[in-house]
Amino acid sequence: MSRIYDNKPLQSLPVQNHNLGGTWEPRQYQEGQGILLEGTIQARSRHVITDVKSEKTRYFVFHISVSRAHRRQFDRSGKEIEPNFSETKKVNTGFLNSSYKVEAKGDTDRLTIDEVAKIVSKQELDALVTRHRPQNCLSFWVTEQAVEHLELVEGDDVRVKTSGNGPFISSISKLDTLKSTVSNYAGGEVVGTSWTDKIMTVKSQQHEEMEDTQGADDDEWDD
C-alpha cells in the first residue's frame, strides 16, 4: 500500500552551500538513456547551488550502495520499455513444465557496478559531495521539491531511475523488501512492484492454466 510521509528527516540535514562562478546547467549531465538501479541508502546530504546570477537550486543527495543496475530502454516513439534483464531465458521442454533448456535472449542491458560508476560519476559534482559519501557508494542528486512528501533514511532500499547518463534522479521509490513492493515514490511515471513480481505472476498463470487443462481432460474421460 502506498504511503505518504512528511520530510522532516530530510529537512533536518545540515545545508551545504556551494557558490558557482558561472551558471548552473544540470541538463549537461542528463544526456543519454539513463540507468534503472536498485540499492540501499547509506548516507544523505543536503546541498544548495548558487550560480553567478544568485539563483539557488536545492538538492538532496542520496549516497547509495548499488546492488544491481540496467540501462533504461525506450522504443522508437520514446516510450520506456523493459530492459533485457539477462542474456539467456528458460524455455519449457518437458511435460507440464517439468524441464527447461536455456536459450540466448540477446545482449543483456545489465551493468556492473564499475560501469554504473563510469556513467553517473561527474568529477565536478563529485567534488561537492565526496566528503559525505561512504565507501563503495555512488551519489545521486534529486531536487528538494521532488521528494518533499517522502521519508527516505539510511538503510532504506530504493529503486532509482536516472535522468540520462548522470547522477540526477528522474524517479526514486522506496522498496519494501519483505513484500517486494514499492511503498512510496517520487518523480516519473507510476512505479510497479519488484522486478521479480512479473516472474511470479507468469508462474501463477501457468499453474492456473495447467489446472484448467487437467479439468478439461477429466471431463472428457467422464464422457
C-alpha positions as CSV (number, residue, x, y, z in Angstrom):
1,M,0.0,0.0,0.0
2,S,1.3,3.4,-0.9
3,R,2.1,5.7,2.0
4,I,2.8,9.4,2.2
5,Y,5.3,10.7,4.8
6,D,6.5,14.1,5.9
7,N,10.0,15.1,5.0
8,K,11.4,16.0,8.5
9,P,14.3,13.5,8.3
10,L,15.4,15.2,5.1
11,Q,14.8,18.8,6.2
12,S,16.8,18.2,9.4
13,L,20.0,17.7,7.4
14,P,22.6,20.5,7.5
15,V,22.8,22.5,4.3
16,Q,26.0,22.6,2.3
17,N,26.2,25.8,0.3
18,H,28.1,25.9,-3.0
19,N,28.7,29.2,-4.9
20,L,29.5,28.8,-8.6
21,G,31.4,31.2,-10.8
22,G,29.1,30.5,-13.7
23,T,25.6,29.4,-14.5
24,W,24.2,26.1,-13.2
25,E,23.3,23.8,-16.1
26,P,22.3,20.4,-14.8
27,R,21.0,19.4,-18.3
28,Q,24.5,18.9,-19.5
29,Y,24.7,15.9,-17.2
30,Q,21.4,14.4,-18.4
31,E,22.1,13.2,-21.9
32,G,21.8,9.5,-22.9
33,Q,19.4,6.7,-21.9
34,G,19.9,6.7,-18.2
35,I,20.0,3.8,-15.7
36,L,17.5,1.8,-13.7
37,L,19.0,0.6,-10.5
38,E,18.3,-0.8,-7.0
39,G,20.4,-0.3,-3.9
40,T,20.5,0.8,-0.3
41,I,20.8,4.4,1.0
42,Q,23.9,4.5,3.2
43,A,24.1,8.3,3.8
44,R,22.3,11.5,2.8
45,S,23.4,15.1,2.4
46,R,21.7,18.4,1.5
47,H,23.1,21.0,-0.9
48,V,22.2,24.4,-2.2
49,I,23.8,25.5,-5.5
50,T,24.0,29.3,-6.0
51,D,25.1,30.4,-9.5
52,V,26.6,33.7,-10.7
53,K,23.1,35.2,-11.0
54,S,22.4,34.4,-7.4
55,E,19.8,31.8,-8.4
56,K,19.5,29.0,-5.9
57,T,18.7,25.3,-6.6
58,R,18.2,23.0,-3.6
59,Y,19.1,19.3,-3.7
60,F,19.1,16.2,-1.6
61,V,21.9,13.8,-2.4
62,F,21.5,10.1,-1.6
63,H,24.7,8.1,-1.3
64,I,23.7,4.6,-2.4
65,S,25.4,1.2,-2.4
66,V,24.1,-0.2,-5.7
67,S,23.1,-3.9,-5.8
68,R,22.0,-4.2,-9.5
69,A,21.5,-1.9,-12.4
70,H,20.4,-1.9,-16.1
71,R,20.4,0.6,-18.9
72,R,17.0,2.2,-19.4
73,Q,15.4,1.3,-22.8
74,F,13.0,3.2,-25.0
75,D,11.1,2.3,-28.1
76,R,11.1,4.4,-31.3
77,S,8.3,6.6,-30.0
78,G,10.2,7.4,-26.9
79,K,8.1,5.3,-24.5
80,E,10.1,3.4,-21.9
81,I,10.2,-0.3,-22.3
82,E,11.6,-3.1,-20.0
83,P,15.3,-3.7,-20.3
84,N,16.7,-7.2,-21.2
85,F,17.5,-8.3,-17.7
86,S,19.7,-11.3,-18.7
87,E,21.4,-12.7,-21.7
88,T,19.5,-16.0,-21.5
89,K,16.0,-17.3,-20.9
90,K,14.5,-20.6,-19.8
91,V,12.3,-22.4,-22.3
92,N,9.9,-25.2,-21.3
93,T,10.8,-28.5,-22.9
94,G,9.1,-31.1,-20.7
95,F,5.5,-32.2,-19.9
96,L,3.8,-29.8,-17.5
97,N,6.8,-27.5,-17.2
98,S,8.9,-30.4,-15.8
99,S,12.1,-29.4,-17.6
100,Y,13.7,-26.4,-19.2
101,K,16.5,-25.5,-21.6
102,V,18.4,-22.2,-21.7
103,E,18.4,-20.2,-24.9
104,A,20.1,-17.0,-25.9
105,K,18.0,-13.9,-25.4
106,G,20.2,-11.3,-26.9
107,D,22.6,-8.8,-25.3
108,T,21.8,-8.0,-21.7
109,D,21.2,-4.5,-20.5
110,R,22.7,-5.3,-17.1
111,L,25.5,-3.1,-15.9
112,T,28.3,-3.9,-13.5
113,I,28.9,-1.5,-10.6
114,D,32.0,-0.2,-12.2
115,E,30.1,0.5,-15.4
116,V,27.4,2.4,-13.4
117,A,30.1,4.5,-11.7
118,K,31.7,5.5,-15.0
119,I,28.3,6.5,-16.3
120,V,26.9,8.5,-13.4
121,S,30.1,10.0,-11.8
122,K,30.9,13.5,-12.8
123,Q,34.1,14.9,-11.4
124,E,32.8,18.4,-10.8
125,L,29.7,17.2,-9.0
126,D,31.5,14.5,-7.0
127,A,33.9,17.2,-5.7
128,L,30.9,18.8,-3.9
129,V,29.7,15.7,-2.2
130,T,32.6,13.3,-1.8
131,R,33.2,14.1,1.9
132,H,29.6,13.0,2.7
133,R,29.8,9.7,0.7
134,P,30.7,6.4,2.4
135,Q,33.0,4.0,0.7
136,N,31.6,1.8,-2.1
137,C,28.7,4.2,-2.7
138,L,27.5,6.3,-5.6
139,S,25.9,9.7,-5.2
140,F,22.5,10.6,-6.8
141,W,21.0,14.1,-6.9
142,V,17.3,15.0,-6.6
143,T,15.6,18.4,-6.1
144,E,14.0,19.1,-2.8
145,Q,10.7,19.6,-4.5
146,A,10.7,16.1,-6.0
147,V,11.0,14.3,-2.6
148,E,9.1,16.7,-0.4
149,H,6.5,14.1,0.5
150,L,8.9,11.2,1.0
151,E,10.7,9.9,4.1
152,L,14.0,8.3,3.0
153,V,16.6,7.4,5.5
154,E,19.8,5.4,5.9
155,G,19.1,1.7,5.4
156,D,16.2,2.1,3.1
157,D,16.2,0.0,-0.1
158,V,15.3,2.1,-3.1
159,R,14.8,1.9,-6.8
160,V,16.2,4.8,-8.8
161,K,15.9,5.9,-12.4
162,T,18.5,8.4,-13.6
163,S,17.7,11.2,-16.0
164,G,20.2,10.5,-18.7
165,N,23.7,9.3,-18.1
166,G,24.4,11.2,-15.0
167,P,23.7,11.4,-11.2
168,F,20.4,13.2,-11.4
169,I,17.3,11.3,-10.4
170,S,14.3,11.0,-12.6
171,S,12.3,9.0,-10.1
172,I,13.0,7.3,-6.8
173,S,10.9,4.8,-4.9
174,K,11.2,3.1,-1.6
175,L,11.1,-0.7,-1.7
176,D,9.6,-3.0,0.9
177,T,11.9,-5.9,0.5
178,L,9.7,-8.2,2.6
179,K,6.7,-7.7,0.4
180,S,8.7,-6.9,-2.8
181,T,6.6,-3.7,-3.3
182,V,7.2,0.0,-3.7
183,S,5.9,1.8,-0.6
184,N,6.5,5.4,-1.6
185,Y,7.5,7.2,-4.7
186,A,8.6,10.4,-6.3
187,G,9.0,11.6,-9.9
188,G,8.4,10.0,-13.3
189,E,5.7,7.5,-14.2
190,V,3.9,5.3,-11.7
191,V,6.3,2.6,-10.4
192,G,5.2,-1.0,-10.3
193,T,6.2,-3.8,-8.0
194,S,9.6,-5.6,-7.7
195,W,11.4,-6.9,-10.8
196,T,10.7,-10.4,-9.5
197,D,6.9,-10.0,-9.4
198,K,6.4,-10.4,-13.1
199,I,8.2,-13.8,-12.9
200,M,5.9,-14.9,-10.1
201,T,2.8,-13.7,-11.9
202,V,3.7,-15.7,-15.0
203,K,4.3,-18.8,-12.9
204,S,0.9,-18.4,-11.2
205,Q,-0.8,-18.0,-14.6
206,Q,0.9,-21.2,-15.9
207,H,-0.2,-23.1,-12.8
208,E,-3.8,-21.9,-13.3
209,E,-3.7,-22.9,-17.0
210,M,-2.4,-26.3,-16.1
211,E,-5.2,-26.9,-13.7
212,D,-7.8,-25.8,-16.2
213,T,-6.3,-28.2,-18.8
214,Q,-6.4,-31.0,-16.3
215,G,-10.0,-30.3,-15.6
216,A,-10.9,-30.5,-19.2
217,D,-9.2,-33.9,-19.6
218,D,-11.2,-35.2,-16.6
219,D,-14.5,-34.2,-18.2
220,E,-13.5,-35.9,-21.4
221,W,-12.8,-39.2,-19.6
222,D,-16.2,-39.0,-17.9
223,D,-17.8,-39.0,-21.3
